[in-house]
Structure formats: structure tokens, C-alpha cells
Amino acid sequence: MTSPVPAWISWPIIVLMALTLVVRVAWLNSSIIDRLTTRSLVIGWFALVLRESAVQDAIRHLPKPLGDVALFQQLTFCCIVMVVMAIYGMSRLWVGSDPSAVWKRQRVYDAVGLALSAVILISGTPSRKAGELVDQYLGWPAVVLWTAFYAPILFVAVAVMRIFLREARHPDTAVREKALYGLAIAIAVGLALVAVSTPVLTFQEVLTGSGSADPEMHVKALTFFLAVAGSLIMGAVPVVAVLRAKLGQDRISRNLKEIERLWQDMTDQFPEVRTTDSRQSQSDPAMKLHRKIIEIHDAARRLSKWNASTLSTESDPLQLNAEGIAAELAQAYAAKATGQVPPERYELLMVLAQRSGAYDLTATSDDLVDVARVWRKLRRHSVMS
């Protein structure tokens, strides 16, 4: 079975998928689900390459038995089965199963996949000897082959569909995540329909002797290509996020740069609030951002002693903006820097009323970024000197 997709479309996708896999192996392969995802994409990529006409032409020039193109074509079916087994392992993690237990059970899933692969290769032997594709040769071996091939696909497609439907309906699911879940559900539905219809149609064609409606297997090849391409798109999303983080272009890294001057000034005044970076926090931008936000707030709490009380019982909510917060912070900072004696009555700085207790790190840092930008302007205009 050769890919019906033109080379000018398929090869750029294959190259892009290879680059994605390199990034995944280098930076996104630590957890069990990452390893299973990488494994499935590697096997899928290998099968995609074997389906290309240029690769099959090269195989034909190899000495026998390596030059048996039909064998390699049928091996791509085995690759797909092993991909499905890895996806099933991932689905167990998605429903909250213990990762170590899933990793151990993955051997069982792989053993089932290898057993089904053996059935596929044995059932495909008559067509290979005849030098024909499975659907060209047809016969009862084709019924067995497609049943063994599509049974795990149907089982896993239904399992994945149920999981993603549940996640997509969750009220806290972001729009981007819903789009990815929608793509996954569409792929799962399409594969489930094909997994049911193909063995049934093959059985009918053999029983009636009508022959295959698609002896060149173009529809199957196109279905496989689209499924792998869709998986590539989903697999590329976290890779893009990793690359952006490595290049310092993600939201957390940008926020880190934005608050750097504010953090430096505040912790210079109160160096005791600084904590030593652990090895993990040095390499994890999110942990570093979280630490610096805490240290800014700790310094602001100490700096509040220089924030003279206005004797007002209520704070003006309109003042709780970046300009007002930064101006108040700058006034207290200047008082401390010039050696003024702290007043008898003081109030906590408004920066501490921002979402300092929020669980959303990006939301908390976004608020502080707005203050940090005004702070830099004030510093440039020497308001605090």
C-alpha cells in the first residue's frame, strides 16, 4: 500500500514530524505519557516513511528478502497496531491511573499488539507470495487480517472518544484545549467508523465474490495519512510550547523579564528576602517566577513601614491600578532610600492587595508586570532618586 498523497505534500510533513520528534526526545520525554507519545509518533513516522513511493522504489532495489516491498507494506500495519497500543496506555493515564502501574501494564498492551501483528503478517502471507496487495488478493485471509488490524483501533477509538468528550465538556477547559479535543474526537470517530465498516465490507466482498471496491487501497492509505498528520498537529502543540520556553518567548519567560527591574530594586533594599535558587528552580522558569513574585511581596511588606497612613478607613478602588500602585510604591521606596524615619502609622502597600494569593501564576504575574512597567518609567524619570 503506497501513499496516494503527492510527494510535495507528504515529505514536508514527514520532515516537520522528524524535527518535532527531535525536540520531543531532547526536551519533552521525561514523564511516562511523554515517552508513550514520543514512541507512538516515532512508530507512526516510520510507517509514514515506508508508505512513500520513493522509499518503496528504493526497497525494490535491495536484495531479497530485504527487497520484499509487500512485506514492508504489511509491516506498516503492524506499526499502526503498536501505535494504538501506546495510545491505549496514554488513555489509562488520562483517566488518572497510577503512572508506574500503567508503565508496567504497557508490556501487556505491547504483547497484545505483537500478537496481533503476527496474525496480520501470517494472514498477509498469501497476498505477499502472489505479489499483490491484501485487497487485490482478498479471500478469507484478508477478512482475518482486517479484523485483527481494526479490532484494537475500534476499542481504543471508543475509549479515547469517551475521555475527550468528558474533558471537552468540563467548564474549566480552555478554548485551545477544546479545539484539540475536538480534533481528537473527530479523528477517533472517523477511525471507529472505518474500523467497523472495513471488516464487514471485506467479509461481504469475499462472501459474494464481488471483489474489493478499492483494490489499490487508496482510501485506507489516505485515512492513515490523515490520522498520522492529525496526530502530528496535536503532538506539535506542546513541542511549540517547549521551544517558545527555551527561546524565552513564552508568557512566563516574558513576565520574568518584565519584573526583573522591580525585583532587583526591591530585593536590593531588603536582601534578606532573597532565597537561594535550587537546581530545579534555576532551570524552571515557572518556579523562578513564583519565587520572585513572593520575594517582591515580602519586600513590599517590609517597605510598607515607610508608607504613611492616610487615616482613611476605606481605600479607593480606582487607585488599585498599575499607576497608583507603582506611585505609592515609589514614594515609600524613596522614603526608605533617603533614610527617612518610618512614620508611627503606616498602611500596607497596595501592591499586596493584588492577586498575591491567586493560584493562577500567570494571572498574578500579569498584574505585577503592569506595575513593573510603570516602575521602570518612574525609575527612568528619577522620581525615586
C-alpha positions as CSV (number, residue, x, y, z in Angstrom):
1,M,0.0,0.0,0.0
2,T,1.6,3.2,-1.2
3,S,0.6,6.7,0.0
4,P,-1.7,8.5,-2.5
5,V,-0.6,11.9,-1.2
6,P,1.7,13.8,-3.6
7,A,5.3,13.9,-2.5
8,W,5.3,17.7,-2.4
9,I,2.7,17.5,0.4
10,S,3.9,14.3,2.3
11,W,7.6,15.0,2.5
12,P,7.4,18.4,4.2
13,I,5.0,16.8,6.7
14,I,7.5,13.9,7.2
15,V,10.4,16.3,7.7
16,L,8.3,18.5,10.1
17,M,7.4,15.4,12.1
18,A,11.0,14.4,12.3
19,L,12.0,17.8,13.7
20,T,9.1,17.6,16.2
21,L,10.4,14.2,17.3
22,V,13.9,15.5,17.8
23,V,12.6,18.3,20.1
24,R,10.4,15.8,21.9
25,V,13.3,13.4,22.6
26,A,15.6,16.2,23.7
27,W,13.3,18.3,25.9
28,L,9.9,16.6,26.3
29,N,10.5,13.0,27.1
30,S,10.7,12.8,30.9
31,S,7.2,11.6,32.0
32,I,5.6,8.3,31.1
33,I,2.9,10.0,29.0
34,D,5.6,11.9,27.1
35,R,7.5,8.7,26.4
36,L,4.4,6.9,25.2
37,T,3.6,9.9,23.0
38,T,7.1,10.0,21.6
39,R,7.0,6.3,21.0
40,S,3.7,6.4,19.1
41,L,4.9,9.3,17.0
42,V,8.2,7.6,16.2
43,I,6.5,4.4,15.1
44,G,3.9,6.4,13.1
45,W,6.6,8.4,11.4
46,F,8.4,5.2,10.5
47,A,5.3,3.8,8.9
48,L,4.6,7.0,7.1
49,V,8.1,6.9,5.5
50,L,7.6,3.3,4.5
51,R,4.4,4.2,2.7
52,E,6.2,6.7,0.4
53,S,6.6,5.6,-3.2
54,A,10.2,6.8,-3.3
55,V,11.1,4.7,-0.3
56,Q,9.4,1.7,-1.7
57,D,11.2,2.1,-5.1
58,A,14.5,2.1,-3.1
59,I,13.5,-1.1,-1.2
60,R,12.8,-2.9,-4.5
61,H,16.5,-2.5,-5.4
62,L,17.6,-4.3,-2.2
63,P,18.5,-8.0,-2.4
64,K,15.9,-10.5,-1.2
65,P,14.4,-10.9,1.3
66,L,15.0,-7.2,2.2
67,G,13.7,-6.2,-1.2
68,D,10.2,-7.5,-0.5
69,V,8.1,-4.3,-0.7
70,A,4.9,-6.2,0.2
71,L,6.5,-7.3,3.5
72,F,7.3,-3.7,4.4
73,Q,3.9,-2.6,3.4
74,Q,2.3,-5.1,5.7
75,L,4.8,-4.1,8.4
76,T,3.2,-0.6,8.4
77,F,0.0,-2.3,9.5
78,C,1.9,-3.7,12.5
79,C,3.4,-0.2,13.2
80,I,-0.1,1.2,13.4
81,V,-1.2,-1.6,15.8
82,M,1.7,-0.8,18.1
83,V,0.9,3.0,17.9
84,V,-2.7,2.1,19.0
85,M,-1.3,0.1,22.0
86,A,0.8,3.1,23.1
87,I,-2.3,5.4,22.7
88,Y,-4.3,3.0,24.9
89,G,-1.6,3.2,27.6
90,M,-1.9,7.0,27.4
91,S,-5.6,6.8,27.7
92,R,-5.2,5.0,31.1
93,L,-3.1,7.9,32.3
94,W,-5.7,10.4,31.1
95,V,-8.3,8.8,33.4
96,G,-6.0,9.1,36.4
97,S,-4.4,5.6,36.6
98,D,-1.1,5.3,38.5
99,P,1.7,6.1,36.0
100,S,4.0,3.3,37.4
101,A,1.3,0.8,37.1
102,V,0.4,1.9,33.6
103,W,4.1,1.6,32.6
104,K,4.2,-2.0,33.8
105,R,0.9,-2.9,32.1
106,Q,2.2,-1.3,28.9
107,R,4.2,-4.5,28.4
108,V,0.9,-6.4,28.3
109,Y,-0.5,-4.0,25.8
110,D,2.6,-4.3,23.7
111,A,2.4,-8.1,23.9
112,V,-1.2,-8.0,22.6
113,G,0.0,-5.7,19.8
114,L,2.8,-8.0,18.8
115,A,0.4,-11.0,18.8
116,L,-2.0,-9.1,16.5
117,S,1.0,-8.1,14.3
118,A,1.9,-11.8,14.0
119,V,-1.7,-12.5,12.9
120,I,-1.5,-9.7,10.4
121,L,1.8,-11.0,8.8
122,I,0.6,-14.6,8.7
123,S,-2.7,-13.6,7.2
124,G,-0.9,-11.4,4.7
125,T,1.4,-14.2,3.5
126,P,-0.8,-15.4,0.6
127,S,-1.0,-11.9,-0.9
128,R,2.7,-11.4,-0.5
129,K,3.5,-14.6,-2.3
130,A,1.1,-13.6,-5.0
131,G,2.8,-10.2,-5.3
132,E,-0.5,-8.4,-4.7
133,L,-1.9,-6.1,-2.2
134,V,-4.2,-7.5,0.5
135,D,-7.4,-6.1,-1.1
136,Q,-6.3,-7.2,-4.6
137,Y,-5.8,-10.8,-3.4
138,L,-8.7,-10.6,-1.0
139,G,-10.0,-14.0,0.2
140,W,-10.6,-15.1,3.8
141,P,-7.1,-14.2,4.9
142,A,-8.0,-10.6,4.2
143,V,-11.0,-10.9,6.5
144,V,-8.8,-12.2,9.3
145,L,-6.1,-9.6,8.6
146,W,-8.5,-6.6,8.7
147,T,-10.3,-8.0,11.8
148,A,-7.0,-8.3,13.6
149,F,-5.9,-4.9,12.4
150,Y,-9.1,-2.9,13.1
151,A,-10.3,-4.5,16.4
152,P,-7.8,-2.7,18.6
153,I,-8.3,0.5,16.7
154,L,-12.1,0.4,17.4
155,F,-11.5,-0.4,21.0
156,V,-9.1,2.4,21.6
157,A,-11.0,4.9,19.4
158,V,-14.1,4.4,21.6
159,A,-12.1,4.7,24.8
160,V,-10.4,7.9,23.7
161,M,-13.6,9.4,22.4
162,R,-15.3,9.0,25.8
163,I,-12.3,10.5,27.6
164,F,-12.1,13.6,25.3
165,L,-15.8,14.1,25.3
166,R,-15.8,14.3,29.1
167,E,-12.8,16.7,29.1
168,A,-14.3,18.9,26.4
169,R,-17.5,19.3,28.4
170,H,-15.6,20.4,31.6
171,P,-16.3,24.0,32.4
172,D,-12.7,24.8,33.1
173,T,-11.4,23.6,29.8
174,A,-9.7,26.4,27.8
175,V,-10.8,27.2,24.2
176,R,-7.5,26.0,22.7
177,E,-7.8,22.7,24.6
178,K,-11.4,22.3,23.4
179,A,-10.1,22.7,19.8
180,L,-7.5,20.0,20.4
181,Y,-10.1,17.7,22.0
182,G,-12.5,18.4,19.1
183,L,-9.8,17.4,16.6
184,A,-9.0,14.2,18.6
185,I,-12.7,13.3,18.8
186,A,-13.1,13.8,15.1
187,I,-10.2,11.5,14.4
188,A,-11.5,8.9,16.8
189,V,-15.0,9.0,15.3
190,G,-13.6,8.6,11.8
191,L,-11.3,5.7,12.8
192,A,-14.1,4.0,14.7
193,L,-16.4,4.1,11.6
194,V,-13.6,2.8,9.4
195,A,-12.8,0.1,12.0
196,V,-16.4,-1.2,11.9
197,S,-17.1,-0.9,8.2
198,T,-13.9,-2.3,6.7
199,P,-14.0,-5.9,8.1
200,V,-17.8,-6.0,7.5
201,L,-17.4,-4.9,3.8
202,T,-14.4,-7.3,3.3
203,F,-16.5,-10.2,4.6
204,Q,-19.3,-9.2,2.3
205,E,-16.9,-8.9,-0.7
206,V,-15.4,-12.3,-0.1
207,L,-18.7,-13.9,0.6
208,T,-20.3,-12.6,-2.6
209,G,-17.2,-12.8,-4.7
210,S,-17.7,-9.2,-5.9
211,G,-14.0,-8.2,-5.3
212,S,-12.7,-5.2,-3.5
213,A,-14.2,-1.7,-4.3
214,D,-10.7,-0.3,-3.7
215,P,-8.1,-2.9,-4.7
216,E,-5.3,-0.3,-4.7
217,M,-6.2,0.6,-1.1
218,H,-6.1,4.3,-1.7
219,V,-8.8,5.1,0.8
220,K,-7.0,3.1,3.5
221,A,-3.7,4.8,2.7
222,L,-5.3,8.3,2.8
223,T,-7.1,7.5,6.1
224,F,-3.8,6.5,7.6
225,F,-2.0,9.6,6.3
226,L,-4.7,12.0,7.7
227,A,-4.8,10.2,11.1
228,V,-1.0,10.5,11.4
229,A,-1.0,14.1,10.2
230,G,-3.7,15.0,12.7
231,S,-1.7,13.3,15.5
232,L,1.4,15.3,14.4
233,I,-0.6,18.5,14.8
234,M,-1.6,17.6,18.3
235,G,1.8,16.4,19.2
236,A,3.4,19.6,17.9
237,V,1.4,21.8,20.2
238,P,3.5,21.0,23.4
239,V,6.6,21.0,21.3
240,V,6.0,24.6,20.2
241,A,5.4,25.5,23.8
242,V,8.7,23.9,24.8
243,L,10.6,25.7,22.0
244,R,9.0,29.1,23.0
245,A,10.1,28.5,26.6
246,K,13.6,27.6,25.6
247,L,13.8,30.7,23.4
248,G,12.3,32.8,26.2
249,Q,9.2,33.7,24.2
250,D,6.6,32.1,26.3
251,R,4.4,34.1,28.7
252,I,6.2,33.0,31.8
253,S,9.6,33.9,30.4
254,R,8.4,37.3,29.2
255,N,6.9,38.1,32.6
256,L,10.2,37.1,34.3
257,K,12.0,39.7,32.2
258,E,9.3,42.3,32.8
259,I,9.5,42.1,36.6
260,E,13.3,41.8,36.8
261,R,14.0,45.5,37.5
262,L,11.3,45.8,40.1
263,W,12.5,42.6,41.8
264,Q,16.1,43.8,41.7
265,D,15.3,47.2,43.3
266,M,13.0,45.7,45.9
267,T,15.4,43.0,47.0
268,D,18.4,45.4,47.0
269,Q,16.6,47.3,49.7
270,F,15.7,44.1,51.6
271,P,18.3,41.5,50.6
272,E,17.2,39.2,53.4
273,V,14.1,38.3,51.4
274,R,16.1,36.6,48.7
275,T,16.3,32.9,48.7
276,T,18.8,30.6,47.2
277,D,17.8,29.0,43.9
278,S,17.5,25.3,44.0
279,R,18.9,23.5,40.9
280,Q,15.3,22.8,39.7
281,S,14.2,26.4,40.1
282,Q,17.2,27.6,38.1
283,S,16.1,25.5,35.1
284,D,12.3,26.0,35.6
285,P,11.1,29.5,34.6
286,A,7.7,29.0,36.4
287,M,9.4,28.2,39.7
288,K,11.7,31.2,39.3
289,L,8.8,33.5,38.5
290,H,6.9,32.2,41.5
291,R,9.9,32.8,43.8
292,K,10.5,36.3,42.5
293,I,6.8,37.3,43.0
294,I,7.0,36.0,46.6
295,E,10.2,38.0,47.2
296,I,8.7,41.2,45.8
297,H,5.7,40.8,48.1
298,D,7.9,40.1,51.1
299,A,10.0,43.2,50.3
300,A,6.8,45.2,49.8
301,R,5.5,44.1,53.2
302,R,8.7,45.4,54.8
303,L,8.6,48.6,52.7
304,S,5.1,49.3,53.9
305,K,6.6,50.7,57.1
306,W,7.5,53.8,55.1
307,N,4.0,54.1,53.6
308,A,2.5,56.7,55.8
309,S,-1.1,56.1,56.8
310,T,-3.7,58.5,55.2
311,L,-6.1,57.8,58.1
312,S,-8.7,56.8,55.5
313,T,-10.9,53.9,56.6
314,E,-11.6,52.9,53.0
315,S,-9.3,52.5,50.1
316,D,-10.3,54.0,46.8
317,P,-10.8,51.0,44.4
318,L,-9.9,53.3,41.5
319,Q,-6.4,53.6,43.0
320,L,-5.9,49.9,42.7
321,N,-4.3,50.2,39.2
322,A,-0.8,49.9,37.9
323,E,-0.1,53.7,38.0
324,G,-1.5,54.2,41.5
325,I,0.2,51.1,42.9
326,A,3.6,52.0,41.3
327,A,3.4,55.6,42.5
328,E,2.7,54.6,46.1
329,L,5.5,52.0,45.9
330,A,7.9,54.6,44.5
331,Q,7.0,57.1,47.3
332,A,7.7,54.5,50.1
333,Y,10.9,53.4,48.2
334,A,12.2,56.9,48.0
335,A,11.5,57.5,51.7
336,K,13.4,54.3,52.7
337,A,16.3,55.1,50.2
338,T,16.8,58.6,51.6
339,G,16.9,57.4,55.2
340,Q,13.6,58.8,56.4
341,V,12.4,57.6,59.7
342,P,9.3,55.3,59.3
343,P,6.1,57.0,60.4
344,E,4.2,56.0,63.5
345,R,1.2,54.9,61.5
346,Y,1.5,53.1,58.2
347,E,-0.5,51.1,55.7
348,L,0.3,48.0,53.7
349,L,1.2,48.9,50.2
350,M,-1.5,48.4,47.6
351,V,0.7,46.0,45.6
352,L,0.0,43.5,48.3
353,A,-3.7,43.7,47.5
354,Q,-3.2,42.4,44.0
355,R,-3.9,38.8,43.4
356,S,-0.9,37.8,45.5
357,G,-2.8,34.8,46.8
358,A,-4.1,33.6,43.4
359,Y,-3.4,30.1,42.3
360,D,-3.0,31.2,38.7
361,L,0.7,32.1,38.4
362,T,0.3,33.8,35.0
363,A,-2.7,36.0,36.3
364,T,-0.7,37.0,39.4
365,S,2.4,37.8,37.3
366,D,0.4,39.7,34.7
367,D,-0.8,42.1,37.4
368,L,2.7,42.6,38.7
369,V,4.0,43.1,35.1
370,D,1.8,46.1,34.7
371,V,3.2,47.7,37.9
372,A,6.7,46.8,36.9
373,R,6.3,48.6,33.6
374,V,5.2,51.8,35.3
375,W,8.0,51.3,37.9
376,R,10.6,51.3,35.1
377,K,9.2,54.6,33.7
378,L,9.4,56.2,37.2
379,R,13.0,55.0,37.6
380,R,13.9,56.4,34.2
381,H,12.5,59.8,35.2
382,S,14.4,59.7,38.6
383,V,11.2,60.0,40.6
384,M,12.7,57.9,43.4
385,S,16.1,59.5,43.4
